[in-house]
């Protein structure tokens, strides 16, 4: 394999490295494994999955904040469906080892910032909860209605 393949064609590089690893696993001698990049790519796979889950959770929070801030918006039905979709995607990719790397307060802060000052349907939103009213477990497992109720202002 030519030098620099990692930088020019990551797909060809990964196929070649996978072939070399399979050969190594069978007990063959291989000399041109790109160990530094193989290790980096393995680490990046985990980080990519973690970032995907974080993104789905943040998007859920943004849509829950929109539902709380503009409950009568014509877009509310769409936001509800988005919460369900993002939750499904997060559930599919979530692994228990990710829990310690998910800072829900930081994700909520980013979601609040994204909604801050927004005007939807020409209206400012209702005041948002200062602290995230749900847990990570809630975001991953509660149904959409229960999540929405958690964001509702107490009477």
C-alpha positions as CSV (number, residue, x, y, z in Angstrom):
1,X,0.0,0.0,0.0
2,X,1.3,3.4,-0.8
3,X,2.5,5.8,1.9
4,X,-0.1,8.5,2.7
5,X,-3.1,6.3,1.9
6,X,-4.5,7.2,5.3
7,X,-4.6,10.8,4.3
8,X,-5.8,10.3,0.7
9,X,-8.3,7.4,0.8
10,X,-9.4,6.4,4.3
11,X,-11.7,3.7,3.0
12,X,-9.0,1.9,1.1
13,X,-6.7,2.4,4.1
14,X,-9.2,0.9,6.5
15,X,-9.9,-2.1,4.3
16,X,-6.2,-2.8,3.9
17,X,-5.6,-2.5,7.7
18,X,-8.6,-4.8,8.4
19,X,-7.2,-7.4,6.0
20,X,-3.8,-7.1,7.7
21,X,-5.4,-7.5,11.2
22,X,-7.3,-10.6,10.0
23,X,-4.1,-12.1,8.7
24,X,-2.4,-11.3,12.0
25,X,-5.2,-12.9,13.9
26,X,-4.7,-16.1,11.8
27,X,-1.1,-16.1,12.9
28,X,0.5,-14.7,9.8
29,X,3.4,-12.3,9.9
30,X,2.5,-8.9,8.7
31,X,4.9,-5.9,8.6
32,X,3.0,-2.9,7.3
33,X,0.3,-2.4,9.9
34,X,-0.2,1.3,10.5
35,X,-0.5,0.9,14.3
36,X,-0.6,4.6,15.2
37,X,-3.5,5.3,12.9
38,X,-5.3,2.0,13.7
39,X,-5.2,2.9,17.4
40,X,-6.4,6.5,16.7
41,X,-9.2,5.2,14.5
42,X,-10.4,2.8,17.2
43,X,-10.5,5.6,19.7
44,X,-12.3,7.8,17.2
45,X,-15.0,5.2,16.7
46,X,-15.9,5.4,20.3
47,X,-15.8,9.1,20.4
48,X,-17.9,9.4,17.3
49,X,-20.6,7.2,18.9
50,X,-20.5,9.2,22.1
51,X,-20.8,12.5,20.2
52,X,-23.7,11.1,18.2
53,X,-25.6,10.3,21.5
54,X,-24.8,13.7,23.0
55,X,-26.1,15.3,19.8
56,X,-29.4,13.4,19.9
57,X,-29.8,14.2,23.6
58,X,-29.2,17.9,23.0
59,X,-31.6,18.0,20.1
60,X,-34.2,16.3,22.3
61,X,-33.7,19.0,24.9
62,X,-34.0,21.7,22.3
63,X,-37.3,20.3,21.1
64,X,-38.6,19.8,24.6
65,X,-37.7,23.4,25.4
66,X,-39.5,24.6,22.3
67,X,-42.6,22.6,23.4
68,X,-42.4,24.2,26.8
69,X,-41.8,27.7,25.4
70,X,-44.3,27.6,22.6
71,X,-46.9,24.9,23.4
72,X,-49.5,26.3,21.0
73,X,-47.2,26.6,18.0
74,X,-48.3,24.9,14.8
75,X,-44.9,23.2,14.8
76,X,-45.5,21.5,18.2
77,X,-46.6,18.3,16.6
78,X,-43.5,18.2,14.5
79,X,-41.3,18.9,17.6
80,X,-43.0,16.0,19.4
81,X,-42.2,13.6,16.6
82,X,-38.6,14.9,16.6
83,X,-38.3,14.1,20.3
84,X,-39.5,10.6,19.6
85,X,-37.1,10.2,16.7
86,X,-34.0,11.6,18.5
87,X,-34.8,9.4,21.5
88,X,-34.9,6.3,19.3
89,X,-31.6,7.2,17.7
90,X,-30.0,7.9,21.1
91,X,-31.3,4.6,22.5
92,X,-29.9,2.7,19.5
93,X,-26.4,4.1,19.9
94,X,-26.2,4.5,23.7
95,X,-23.9,2.2,25.6
96,X,-23.7,2.0,29.4
97,X,-20.0,3.1,29.3
98,X,-21.1,6.4,27.9
99,X,-23.0,7.5,31.0
100,X,-19.9,8.8,32.8
101,X,-19.0,10.9,29.7
102,X,-22.4,12.6,29.3
103,X,-22.7,15.9,31.1
104,X,-26.4,16.5,31.0
105,X,-26.1,19.9,32.7
106,X,-23.7,21.0,29.9
107,X,-26.0,19.6,27.2
108,X,-29.0,21.4,28.8
109,X,-27.0,24.6,28.9
110,X,-26.2,24.4,25.2
111,X,-29.9,23.7,24.5
112,X,-30.9,26.7,26.6
113,X,-28.4,28.9,24.7
114,X,-29.8,27.6,21.4
115,X,-33.3,28.6,22.4
116,X,-32.4,31.9,24.2
117,X,-34.0,34.9,22.6
118,X,-35.8,32.8,20.0
119,X,-39.1,34.0,18.6
120,X,-41.3,31.4,17.1
121,X,-44.4,32.3,15.2
122,X,-43.5,35.9,16.1
123,X,-43.7,35.2,19.8
124,X,-41.1,35.1,22.5
125,X,-41.1,31.8,24.4
126,X,-42.1,31.2,28.0
127,X,-39.4,31.2,30.6
128,X,-37.4,28.0,30.5
129,X,-36.4,25.9,33.5
130,X,-33.0,27.0,34.7
131,X,-32.0,23.4,35.6
132,X,-32.6,20.4,33.4
133,X,-35.9,18.9,34.8
134,X,-35.1,15.3,33.5
135,X,-32.3,12.8,34.1
136,X,-30.3,11.0,31.4
137,X,-32.3,7.9,32.1
138,X,-35.5,9.9,31.6
139,X,-34.3,11.2,28.2
140,X,-33.4,7.7,27.1
141,X,-36.4,5.9,28.4
142,X,-39.4,8.1,29.3
143,X,-42.2,8.5,26.8
144,X,-42.6,11.8,25.0
145,X,-45.6,12.8,27.0
146,X,-43.8,12.2,30.4
147,X,-40.8,14.2,29.1
148,X,-43.0,17.1,28.1
149,X,-44.8,17.1,31.4
150,X,-41.4,17.3,33.2
151,X,-40.7,20.6,31.3
152,X,-44.1,22.1,32.1
153,X,-44.3,24.8,34.7
154,X,-45.8,23.7,38.0
155,X,-49.2,25.2,38.6
